[in-house]
Amino acid sequence: MKRWLTIVTLMLVFGSTVCHAREIISVAAKGSYTTSTRFLYNIDRNDIFIDDKYFSYNFGFGLDVRMLAYSDDILIGVNIEKIKTLDKTTKLVYGNGIPVSEGFVVYPLEFSGYFLIPFSSEDVRVYLGGGVGWYFGERIYSVASAQAATLNSPSGFGIHVLTGADVRITSKIAVRGELKFRDPQFDSVNRFEESSTTYNGLKILLDPSSSKTRVNLNGITYGLGLVFLL
């Protein structure tokens, strides 16, 4: 009798494992919103007070690929994104409004590990994760038709932690919601290559000296995407 109980128990355990086996690979197309990005200007100066500016509307899109590792509850993955923000304002010069654009573009490349928490089901998979990333980008700055050139190759390293959930809507498609905390930064050196430009017949003088600006993605990132289970 004990032998049969043991056999039945093993069949239930392993049978459950097979029935709830995870898909090996998932690919997600997603959009993201980061609540805050901070600019620190002229960081190479010795001033005690450094000017800064915050950008609140930081939208991006990207791809996320994940695969099983070691067990059905542990995954590894890679995430690539493009995040771009451009703030357009007007600067008064001799009583005339001159268009000024400032912002940034950044391309995160992140490697992460994920753990499915125990109360996840086949229809709702809740996970925790974290990892490292490399961030490539630049500051964008223009006055009228003159755009400041980027003199270096800005990049930075960072870590991140995250949590999220996949909600299955069909056998091979799910909706993913995610919350990510990261704090990467990189320094962009920019300079106008011309000393002046014109706008509506008005000559505008430009500062030809180079300036270093630190771009810091210090906000919370919310993600929403469509997951394809392979």
VEXDOMI-743800 format. One record per residue (C-alpha): residue number from 1; z negated, y, x; residue in three letters. Coordinates in Angstrom, 3 decimals. Example, Ala and Ser with C-alpha at 12.3 -4.5 7.8 and 13.67 -1.06 7.14 Angstrom:
2
<rec><k>1</k><zz>-7.800</zz><yy>-4.500</yy><xx>12.300</xx><r>ala</r></rec>
<rec><k>2</k><zz>-7.140</zz><yy>-1.060</yy><xx>13.670</xx><r>ser</r></rec>
//
This chain:
230
<rec><k>1</k><zz>0.000</zz><yy>0.000</yy><xx>0.000</xx><r>met</r></rec>
<rec><k>2</k><zz>-0.888</zz><yy>2.406</yy><xx>2.807</xx><r>lys</r></rec>
<rec><k>3</k><zz>2.423</zz><yy>1.602</yy><xx>4.486</xx><r>arg</r></rec>
<rec><k>4</k><zz>4.377</zz><yy>2.596</yy><xx>1.359</xx><r>trp</r></rec>
<rec><k>5</k><zz>2.363</zz><yy>5.774</yy><xx>0.955</xx><r>leu</r></rec>
<rec><k>6</k><zz>3.172</zz><yy>6.642</yy><xx>4.553</xx><r>thr</r></rec>
<rec><k>7</k><zz>6.891</zz><yy>5.987</yy><xx>4.034</xx><r>ile</r></rec>
<rec><k>8</k><zz>6.981</zz><yy>8.043</yy><xx>0.823</xx><r>val</r></rec>
<rec><k>9</k><zz>5.130</zz><yy>10.903</yy><xx>2.514</xx><r>thr</r></rec>
<rec><k>10</k><zz>7.576</zz><yy>10.927</yy><xx>5.446</xx><r>leu</r></rec>
<rec><k>11</k><zz>10.533</zz><yy>10.840</yy><xx>3.065</xx><r>met</r></rec>
<rec><k>12</k><zz>9.156</zz><yy>13.809</yy><xx>1.157</xx><r>leu</r></rec>
<rec><k>13</k><zz>8.490</zz><yy>15.805</yy><xx>4.320</xx><r>val</r></rec>
<rec><k>14</k><zz>11.818</zz><yy>15.137</yy><xx>6.010</xx><r>phe</r></rec>
<rec><k>15</k><zz>13.723</zz><yy>15.245</yy><xx>2.750</xx><r>gly</r></rec>
<rec><k>16</k><zz>12.287</zz><yy>18.663</yy><xx>2.030</xx><r>ser</r></rec>
<rec><k>17</k><zz>13.248</zz><yy>19.799</yy><xx>5.506</xx><r>thr</r></rec>
<rec><k>18</k><zz>16.849</zz><yy>18.697</yy><xx>5.027</xx><r>val</r></rec>
<rec><k>19</k><zz>17.115</zz><yy>20.226</yy><xx>1.576</xx><r>cys</r></rec>
<rec><k>20</k><zz>15.811</zz><yy>23.558</yy><xx>2.824</xx><r>his</r></rec>
<rec><k>21</k><zz>17.768</zz><yy>23.673</yy><xx>6.062</xx><r>ala</r></rec>
<rec><k>22</k><zz>18.901</zz><yy>27.168</yy><xx>6.934</xx><r>arg</r></rec>
<rec><k>23</k><zz>22.476</zz><yy>28.216</yy><xx>7.496</xx><r>glu</r></rec>
<rec><k>24</k><zz>23.278</zz><yy>28.200</yy><xx>11.196</xx><r>ile</r></rec>
<rec><k>25</k><zz>24.900</zz><yy>31.643</yy><xx>11.358</xx><r>ile</r></rec>
<rec><k>26</k><zz>24.809</zz><yy>34.772</yy><xx>9.213</xx><r>ser</r></rec>
<rec><k>27</k><zz>26.949</zz><yy>37.910</yy><xx>9.510</xx><r>val</r></rec>
<rec><k>28</k><zz>25.914</zz><yy>41.151</yy><xx>7.818</xx><r>ala</r></rec>
<rec><k>29</k><zz>27.765</zz><yy>44.418</yy><xx>7.236</xx><r>ala</r></rec>
<rec><k>30</k><zz>25.242</zz><yy>47.177</yy><xx>6.694</xx><r>lys</r></rec>
<rec><k>31</k><zz>24.529</zz><yy>50.851</yy><xx>6.364</xx><r>gly</r></rec>
<rec><k>32</k><zz>21.473</zz><yy>52.623</yy><xx>7.742</xx><r>ser</r></rec>
<rec><k>33</k><zz>19.491</zz><yy>55.832</yy><xx>7.367</xx><r>tyr</r></rec>
<rec><k>34</k><zz>17.140</zz><yy>57.133</yy><xx>10.087</xx><r>thr</r></rec>
<rec><k>35</k><zz>14.586</zz><yy>59.647</yy><xx>8.866</xx><r>thr</r></rec>
<rec><k>36</k><zz>14.399</zz><yy>61.819</yy><xx>11.991</xx><r>ser</r></rec>
<rec><k>37</k><zz>16.091</zz><yy>62.581</yy><xx>15.304</xx><r>thr</r></rec>
<rec><k>38</k><zz>14.638</zz><yy>65.115</yy><xx>17.725</xx><r>arg</r></rec>
<rec><k>39</k><zz>16.490</zz><yy>67.289</yy><xx>20.248</xx><r>phe</r></rec>
<rec><k>40</k><zz>14.593</zz><yy>68.643</yy><xx>23.266</xx><r>leu</r></rec>
<rec><k>41</k><zz>16.577</zz><yy>71.402</yy><xx>24.969</xx><r>tyr</r></rec>
<rec><k>42</k><zz>16.798</zz><yy>72.280</yy><xx>28.671</xx><r>asn</r></rec>
<rec><k>43</k><zz>14.341</zz><yy>69.593</yy><xx>29.696</xx><r>ile</r></rec>
<rec><k>44</k><zz>15.125</zz><yy>70.161</yy><xx>33.380</xx><r>asp</r></rec>
<rec><k>45</k><zz>13.506</zz><yy>73.603</yy><xx>33.278</xx><r>arg</r></rec>
<rec><k>46</k><zz>9.913</zz><yy>74.160</yy><xx>34.363</xx><r>asn</r></rec>
<rec><k>47</k><zz>8.955</zz><yy>76.021</yy><xx>31.199</xx><r>asp</r></rec>
<rec><k>48</k><zz>5.726</zz><yy>74.958</yy><xx>29.539</xx><r>ile</r></rec>
<rec><k>49</k><zz>7.322</zz><yy>75.319</yy><xx>26.090</xx><r>phe</r></rec>
<rec><k>50</k><zz>10.608</zz><yy>73.573</yy><xx>25.453</xx><r>ile</r></rec>
<rec><k>51</k><zz>12.709</zz><yy>74.340</yy><xx>22.401</xx><r>asp</r></rec>
<rec><k>52</k><zz>13.318</zz><yy>71.482</yy><xx>20.004</xx><r>asp</r></rec>
<rec><k>53</k><zz>15.161</zz><yy>70.735</yy><xx>16.788</xx><r>lys</r></rec>
<rec><k>54</k><zz>14.968</zz><yy>67.968</yy><xx>14.196</xx><r>tyr</r></rec>
<rec><k>55</k><zz>17.806</zz><yy>66.302</yy><xx>12.301</xx><r>phe</r></rec>
<rec><k>56</k><zz>16.810</zz><yy>64.623</yy><xx>9.033</xx><r>ser</r></rec>
<rec><k>57</k><zz>20.104</zz><yy>63.128</yy><xx>7.866</xx><r>tyr</r></rec>
<rec><k>58</k><zz>21.102</zz><yy>60.381</yy><xx>10.274</xx><r>asn</r></rec>
<rec><k>59</k><zz>23.442</zz><yy>57.844</yy><xx>8.700</xx><r>phe</r></rec>
<rec><k>60</k><zz>25.056</zz><yy>54.864</yy><xx>10.365</xx><r>gly</r></rec>
<rec><k>61</k><zz>26.846</zz><yy>51.592</yy><xx>9.831</xx><r>phe</r></rec>
<rec><k>62</k><zz>27.170</zz><yy>48.386</yy><xx>11.780</xx><r>gly</r></rec>
<rec><k>63</k><zz>27.268</zz><yy>44.610</yy><xx>12.063</xx><r>leu</r></rec>
<rec><k>64</k><zz>24.401</zz><yy>42.147</yy><xx>12.489</xx><r>asp</r></rec>
<rec><k>65</k><zz>24.901</zz><yy>38.529</yy><xx>13.607</xx><r>val</r></rec>
<rec><k>66</k><zz>22.051</zz><yy>35.976</yy><xx>13.547</xx><r>arg</r></rec>
<rec><k>67</k><zz>21.756</zz><yy>32.282</yy><xx>14.326</xx><r>met</r></rec>
<rec><k>68</k><zz>19.092</zz><yy>29.591</yy><xx>14.276</xx><r>leu</r></rec>
<rec><k>69</k><zz>17.079</zz><yy>28.985</yy><xx>17.425</xx><r>ala</r></rec>
<rec><k>70</k><zz>14.562</zz><yy>26.173</yy><xx>18.031</xx><r>tyr</r></rec>
<rec><k>71</k><zz>13.667</zz><yy>25.688</yy><xx>14.362</xx><r>ser</r></rec>
<rec><k>72</k><zz>14.610</zz><yy>26.623</yy><xx>10.812</xx><r>asp</r></rec>
<rec><k>73</k><zz>12.110</zz><yy>29.491</yy><xx>10.887</xx><r>asp</r></rec>
<rec><k>74</k><zz>13.124</zz><yy>31.189</yy><xx>14.147</xx><r>ile</r></rec>
<rec><k>75</k><zz>16.358</zz><yy>33.101</yy><xx>14.652</xx><r>leu</r></rec>
<rec><k>76</k><zz>17.959</zz><yy>35.223</yy><xx>17.340</xx><r>ile</r></rec>
<rec><k>77</k><zz>20.565</zz><yy>37.896</yy><xx>16.793</xx><r>gly</r></rec>
<rec><k>78</k><zz>22.552</zz><yy>40.871</yy><xx>18.003</xx><r>val</r></rec>
<rec><k>79</k><zz>23.030</zz><yy>44.164</yy><xx>16.177</xx><r>asn</r></rec>
<rec><k>80</k><zz>25.653</zz><yy>46.855</yy><xx>16.861</xx><r>ile</r></rec>
<rec><k>81</k><zz>25.752</zz><yy>50.224</yy><xx>15.091</xx><r>glu</r></rec>
<rec><k>82</k><zz>27.234</zz><yy>53.669</yy><xx>15.090</xx><r>lys</r></rec>
<rec><k>83</k><zz>24.980</zz><yy>56.563</yy><xx>14.071</xx><r>ile</r></rec>
<rec><k>84</k><zz>26.409</zz><yy>60.074</yy><xx>13.863</xx><r>lys</r></rec>
<rec><k>85</k><zz>24.981</zz><yy>63.387</yy><xx>12.692</xx><r>thr</r></rec>
<rec><k>86</k><zz>26.676</zz><yy>66.788</yy><xx>12.695</xx><r>leu</r></rec>
<rec><k>87</k><zz>24.926</zz><yy>69.955</yy><xx>11.536</xx><r>asp</r></rec>
<rec><k>88</k><zz>27.281</zz><yy>72.852</yy><xx>10.766</xx><r>lys</r></rec>
<rec><k>89</k><zz>25.851</zz><yy>76.367</yy><xx>10.724</xx><r>thr</r></rec>
<rec><k>90</k><zz>27.032</zz><yy>79.955</yy><xx>11.137</xx><r>thr</r></rec>
<rec><k>91</k><zz>26.060</zz><yy>82.296</yy><xx>13.961</xx><r>lys</r></rec>
<rec><k>92</k><zz>26.411</zz><yy>86.058</yy><xx>13.605</xx><r>leu</r></rec>
<rec><k>93</k><zz>28.373</zz><yy>87.729</yy><xx>16.414</xx><r>val</r></rec>
<rec><k>94</k><zz>29.044</zz><yy>91.455</yy><xx>15.970</xx><r>tyr</r></rec>
<rec><k>95</k><zz>28.487</zz><yy>91.015</yy><xx>12.251</xx><r>gly</r></rec>
<rec><k>96</k><zz>30.965</zz><yy>88.137</yy><xx>11.979</xx><r>asn</r></rec>
<rec><k>97</k><zz>30.034</zz><yy>84.585</yy><xx>11.024</xx><r>gly</r></rec>
<rec><k>98</k><zz>31.055</zz><yy>82.143</yy><xx>13.764</xx><r>ile</r></rec>
<rec><k>99</k><zz>30.985</zz><yy>78.400</yy><xx>12.957</xx><r>pro</r></rec>
<rec><k>100</k><zz>28.657</zz><yy>76.372</yy><xx>15.190</xx><r>val</r></rec>
<rec><k>101</k><zz>28.421</zz><yy>72.565</yy><xx>15.067</xx><r>ser</r></rec>
<rec><k>102</k><zz>25.707</zz><yy>70.510</yy><xx>16.710</xx><r>glu</r></rec>
<rec><k>103</k><zz>24.751</zz><yy>66.875</yy><xx>16.486</xx><r>gly</r></rec>
<rec><k>104</k><zz>25.023</zz><yy>63.560</yy><xx>18.245</xx><r>phe</r></rec>
<rec><k>105</k><zz>26.597</zz><yy>60.137</yy><xx>18.173</xx><r>val</r></rec>
<rec><k>106</k><zz>24.827</zz><yy>56.993</yy><xx>19.374</xx><r>val</r></rec>
<rec><k>107</k><zz>25.860</zz><yy>53.349</yy><xx>19.605</xx><r>tyr</r></rec>
<rec><k>108</k><zz>22.835</zz><yy>51.001</yy><xx>19.559</xx><r>pro</r></rec>
<rec><k>109</k><zz>23.249</zz><yy>47.494</yy><xx>20.976</xx><r>leu</r></rec>
<rec><k>110</k><zz>20.125</zz><yy>45.498</yy><xx>20.107</xx><r>glu</r></rec>
<rec><k>111</k><zz>18.974</zz><yy>41.919</yy><xx>20.745</xx><r>phe</r></rec>
<rec><k>112</k><zz>16.258</zz><yy>40.601</yy><xx>18.465</xx><r>ser</r></rec>
<rec><k>113</k><zz>14.177</zz><yy>37.594</yy><xx>17.559</xx><r>gly</r></rec>
<rec><k>114</k><zz>13.153</zz><yy>36.866</yy><xx>13.959</xx><r>tyr</r></rec>
<rec><k>115</k><zz>10.479</zz><yy>34.730</yy><xx>12.326</xx><r>phe</r></rec>
<rec><k>116</k><zz>10.702</zz><yy>33.701</yy><xx>8.671</xx><r>leu</r></rec>
<rec><k>117</k><zz>7.246</zz><yy>34.029</yy><xx>7.180</xx><r>ile</r></rec>
<rec><k>118</k><zz>5.838</zz><yy>30.886</yy><xx>5.475</xx><r>pro</r></rec>
<rec><k>119</k><zz>6.071</zz><yy>31.968</yy><xx>1.838</xx><r>phe</r></rec>
<rec><k>120</k><zz>9.839</zz><yy>32.537</yy><xx>2.081</xx><r>ser</r></rec>
<rec><k>121</k><zz>12.035</zz><yy>30.486</yy><xx>-0.248</xx><r>ser</r></rec>
<rec><k>122</k><zz>15.716</zz><yy>29.591</yy><xx>-0.325</xx><r>glu</r></rec>
<rec><k>123</k><zz>16.410</zz><yy>32.564</yy><xx>-2.608</xx><r>asp</r></rec>
<rec><k>124</k><zz>14.183</zz><yy>35.151</yy><xx>-0.896</xx><r>val</r></rec>
<rec><k>125</k><zz>13.711</zz><yy>35.020</yy><xx>2.880</xx><r>arg</r></rec>
<rec><k>126</k><zz>11.186</zz><yy>37.488</yy><xx>4.259</xx><r>val</r></rec>
<rec><k>127</k><zz>11.068</zz><yy>37.969</yy><xx>8.021</xx><r>tyr</r></rec>
<rec><k>128</k><zz>9.411</zz><yy>39.821</yy><xx>10.877</xx><r>leu</r></rec>
<rec><k>129</k><zz>11.112</zz><yy>40.574</yy><xx>14.163</xx><r>gly</r></rec>
<rec><k>130</k><zz>11.437</zz><yy>42.634</yy><xx>17.297</xx><r>gly</r></rec>
<rec><k>131</k><zz>13.436</zz><yy>43.000</yy><xx>20.452</xx><r>gly</r></rec>
<rec><k>132</k><zz>15.089</zz><yy>45.287</yy><xx>22.969</xx><r>val</r></rec>
<rec><k>133</k><zz>18.096</zz><yy>47.564</yy><xx>22.824</xx><r>gly</r></rec>
<rec><k>134</k><zz>20.458</zz><yy>49.676</yy><xx>24.864</xx><r>trp</r></rec>
<rec><k>135</k><zz>21.622</zz><yy>52.962</yy><xx>23.377</xx><r>tyr</r></rec>
<rec><k>136</k><zz>24.812</zz><yy>54.788</yy><xx>24.389</xx><r>phe</r></rec>
<rec><k>137</k><zz>25.652</zz><yy>58.227</yy><xx>23.052</xx><r>gly</r></rec>
<rec><k>138</k><zz>26.083</zz><yy>61.940</yy><xx>23.584</xx><r>glu</r></rec>
<rec><k>139</k><zz>25.212</zz><yy>65.325</yy><xx>22.178</xx><r>arg</r></rec>
<rec><k>140</k><zz>27.968</zz><yy>67.102</yy><xx>20.236</xx><r>ile</r></rec>
<rec><k>141</k><zz>28.077</zz><yy>70.888</yy><xx>20.453</xx><r>tyr</r></rec>
<rec><k>142</k><zz>30.851</zz><yy>73.360</yy><xx>19.625</xx><r>ser</r></rec>
<rec><k>143</k><zz>31.256</zz><yy>77.083</yy><xx>18.982</xx><r>val</r></rec>
<rec><k>144</k><zz>34.343</zz><yy>77.982</yy><xx>16.930</xx><r>ala</r></rec>
<rec><k>145</k><zz>37.145</zz><yy>75.897</yy><xx>18.494</xx><r>ser</r></rec>
<rec><k>146</k><zz>35.416</zz><yy>75.377</yy><xx>21.865</xx><r>ala</r></rec>
<rec><k>147</k><zz>33.564</zz><yy>72.097</yy><xx>22.339</xx><r>gln</r></rec>
<rec><k>148</k><zz>31.117</zz><yy>71.524</yy><xx>25.172</xx><r>ala</r></rec>
<rec><k>149</k><zz>32.108</zz><yy>68.655</yy><xx>27.446</xx><r>ala</r></rec>
<rec><k>150</k><zz>29.682</zz><yy>65.834</yy><xx>28.246</xx><r>thr</r></rec>
<rec><k>151</k><zz>29.208</zz><yy>65.656</yy><xx>32.021</xx><r>leu</r></rec>
<rec><k>152</k><zz>27.270</zz><yy>62.390</yy><xx>32.275</xx><r>asn</r></rec>
<rec><k>153</k><zz>27.222</zz><yy>58.951</yy><xx>30.626</xx><r>ser</r></rec>
<rec><k>154</k><zz>24.098</zz><yy>59.137</yy><xx>28.464</xx><r>pro</r></rec>
<rec><k>155</k><zz>22.261</zz><yy>55.904</yy><xx>27.734</xx><r>ser</r></rec>
<rec><k>156</k><zz>18.704</zz><yy>54.725</yy><xx>27.223</xx><r>gly</r></rec>
<rec><k>157</k><zz>16.613</zz><yy>51.583</yy><xx>26.829</xx><r>phe</r></rec>
<rec><k>158</k><zz>14.131</zz><yy>50.906</yy><xx>24.035</xx><r>gly</r></rec>
<rec><k>159</k><zz>12.188</zz><yy>48.345</yy><xx>22.050</xx><r>ile</r></rec>
<rec><k>160</k><zz>11.926</zz><yy>47.888</yy><xx>18.294</xx><r>his</r></rec>
<rec><k>161</k><zz>9.990</zz><yy>46.032</yy><xx>15.609</xx><r>val</r></rec>
<rec><k>162</k><zz>11.227</zz><yy>45.332</yy><xx>12.115</xx><r>leu</r></rec>
<rec><k>163</k><zz>10.668</zz><yy>43.596</yy><xx>8.830</xx><r>thr</r></rec>
<rec><k>164</k><zz>12.989</zz><yy>42.783</yy><xx>5.968</xx><r>gly</r></rec>
<rec><k>165</k><zz>14.164</zz><yy>40.337</yy><xx>3.345</xx><r>ala</r></rec>
<rec><k>166</k><zz>17.365</zz><yy>38.549</yy><xx>2.377</xx><r>asp</r></rec>
<rec><k>167</k><zz>17.832</zz><yy>37.991</yy><xx>-1.353</xx><r>val</r></rec>
<rec><k>168</k><zz>20.465</zz><yy>35.367</yy><xx>-2.131</xx><r>arg</r></rec>
<rec><k>169</k><zz>22.904</zz><yy>36.266</yy><xx>-4.925</xx><r>ile</r></rec>
<rec><k>170</k><zz>25.250</zz><yy>33.286</yy><xx>-4.443</xx><r>thr</r></rec>
<rec><k>171</k><zz>25.135</zz><yy>30.170</yy><xx>-2.291</xx><r>ser</r></rec>
<rec><k>172</k><zz>26.853</zz><yy>32.019</yy><xx>0.574</xx><r>lys</r></rec>
<rec><k>173</k><zz>26.085</zz><yy>35.708</yy><xx>-0.026</xx><r>ile</r></rec>
<rec><k>174</k><zz>22.809</zz><yy>37.633</yy><xx>0.111</xx><r>ala</r></rec>
<rec><k>175</k><zz>21.626</zz><yy>41.242</yy><xx>0.007</xx><r>val</r></rec>
<rec><k>176</k><zz>19.471</zz><yy>42.405</yy><xx>2.916</xx><r>arg</r></rec>
<rec><k>177</k><zz>16.922</zz><yy>45.207</yy><xx>2.967</xx><r>gly</r></rec>
<rec><k>178</k><zz>15.305</zz><yy>46.125</yy><xx>6.273</xx><r>glu</r></rec>
<rec><k>179</k><zz>12.762</zz><yy>48.504</yy><xx>7.779</xx><r>leu</r></rec>
<rec><k>180</k><zz>12.941</zz><yy>49.172</yy><xx>11.524</xx><r>lys</r></rec>
<rec><k>181</k><zz>10.727</zz><yy>51.126</yy><xx>13.908</xx><r>phe</r></rec>
<rec><k>182</k><zz>12.272</zz><yy>52.260</yy><xx>17.202</xx><r>arg</r></rec>
<rec><k>183</k><zz>11.975</zz><yy>55.237</yy><xx>19.542</xx><r>asp</r></rec>
<rec><k>184</k><zz>14.927</zz><yy>55.294</yy><xx>21.969</xx><r>pro</r></rec>
<rec><k>185</k><zz>16.030</zz><yy>58.390</yy><xx>23.842</xx><r>gln</r></rec>
<rec><k>186</k><zz>18.721</zz><yy>59.489</yy><xx>26.265</xx><r>phe</r></rec>
<rec><k>187</k><zz>19.631</zz><yy>62.694</yy><xx>28.115</xx><r>asp</r></rec>
<rec><k>188</k><zz>22.981</zz><yy>64.387</yy><xx>27.549</xx><r>ser</r></rec>
<rec><k>189</k><zz>24.302</zz><yy>67.029</yy><xx>29.982</xx><r>val</r></rec>
<rec><k>190</k><zz>26.831</zz><yy>69.399</yy><xx>28.381</xx><r>asn</r></rec>
<rec><k>191</k><zz>28.805</zz><yy>72.437</yy><xx>29.493</xx><r>arg</r></rec>
<rec><k>192</k><zz>31.604</zz><yy>74.631</yy><xx>28.169</xx><r>phe</r></rec>
<rec><k>193</k><zz>34.650</zz><yy>74.357</yy><xx>30.377</xx><r>glu</r></rec>
<rec><k>194</k><zz>35.868</zz><yy>77.823</yy><xx>29.378</xx><r>glu</r></rec>
<rec><k>195</k><zz>34.052</zz><yy>81.158</yy><xx>29.563</xx><r>ser</r></rec>
<rec><k>196</k><zz>35.225</zz><yy>82.415</yy><xx>26.165</xx><r>ser</r></rec>
<rec><k>197</k><zz>37.007</zz><yy>81.469</yy><xx>22.959</xx><r>thr</r></rec>
<rec><k>198</k><zz>38.443</zz><yy>83.378</yy><xx>19.998</xx><r>thr</r></rec>
<rec><k>199</k><zz>37.785</zz><yy>83.170</yy><xx>16.281</xx><r>tyr</r></rec>
<rec><k>200</k><zz>39.765</zz><yy>85.238</yy><xx>13.764</xx><r>asn</r></rec>
<rec><k>201</k><zz>40.873</zz><yy>87.520</yy><xx>16.596</xx><r>gly</r></rec>
<rec><k>202</k><zz>37.304</zz><yy>88.015</yy><xx>17.883</xx><r>leu</r></rec>
<rec><k>203</k><zz>36.556</zz><yy>87.117</yy><xx>21.485</xx><r>lys</r></rec>
<rec><k>204</k><zz>33.362</zz><yy>85.085</yy><xx>21.868</xx><r>ile</r></rec>
<rec><k>205</k><zz>31.678</zz><yy>84.715</yy><xx>25.255</xx><r>leu</r></rec>
<rec><k>206</k><zz>30.378</zz><yy>81.249</yy><xx>26.145</xx><r>leu</r></rec>
<rec><k>207</k><zz>27.678</zz><yy>80.210</yy><xx>28.574</xx><r>asp</r></rec>
<rec><k>208</k><zz>29.440</zz><yy>78.207</yy><xx>31.322</xx><r>pro</r></rec>
<rec><k>209</k><zz>26.221</zz><yy>76.777</yy><xx>32.790</xx><r>ser</r></rec>
<rec><k>210</k><zz>25.287</zz><yy>73.161</yy><xx>32.127</xx><r>ser</r></rec>
<rec><k>211</k><zz>22.294</zz><yy>72.196</yy><xx>29.989</xx><r>ser</r></rec>
<rec><k>212</k><zz>20.408</zz><yy>68.915</yy><xx>29.597</xx><r>lys</r></rec>
<rec><k>213</k><zz>19.294</zz><yy>67.887</yy><xx>26.107</xx><r>thr</r></rec>
<rec><k>214</k><zz>17.124</zz><yy>64.881</yy><xx>25.275</xx><r>arg</r></rec>
<rec><k>215</k><zz>18.141</zz><yy>63.013</yy><xx>22.119</xx><r>val</r></rec>
<rec><k>216</k><zz>15.268</zz><yy>61.028</yy><xx>20.615</xx><r>asn</r></rec>
<rec><k>217</k><zz>15.745</zz><yy>58.773</yy><xx>17.571</xx><r>leu</r></rec>
<rec><k>218</k><zz>12.093</zz><yy>58.829</yy><xx>16.574</xx><r>asn</r></rec>
<rec><k>219</k><zz>12.309</zz><yy>58.182</yy><xx>12.833</xx><r>gly</r></rec>
<rec><k>220</k><zz>12.054</zz><yy>55.093</yy><xx>10.660</xx><r>ile</r></rec>
<rec><k>221</k><zz>15.354</zz><yy>53.321</yy><xx>10.014</xx><r>thr</r></rec>
<rec><k>222</k><zz>16.097</zz><yy>51.913</yy><xx>6.558</xx><r>tyr</r></rec>
<rec><k>223</k><zz>18.927</zz><yy>49.396</yy><xx>6.312</xx><r>gly</r></rec>
<rec><k>224</k><zz>20.831</zz><yy>47.874</yy><xx>3.408</xx><r>leu</r></rec>
<rec><k>225</k><zz>23.588</zz><yy>45.344</yy><xx>3.829</xx><r>gly</r></rec>
<rec><k>226</k><zz>25.597</zz><yy>42.414</yy><xx>2.546</xx><r>leu</r></rec>
<rec><k>227</k><zz>24.994</zz><yy>39.092</yy><xx>4.302</xx><r>val</r></rec>
<rec><k>228</k><zz>27.520</zz><yy>36.279</yy><xx>4.570</xx><r>phe</r></rec>
<rec><k>229</k><zz>25.915</zz><yy>32.887</yy><xx>5.220</xx><r>leu</r></rec>
<rec><k>230</k><zz>28.029</zz><yy>30.513</yy><xx>7.321</xx><r>leu</r></rec>
//
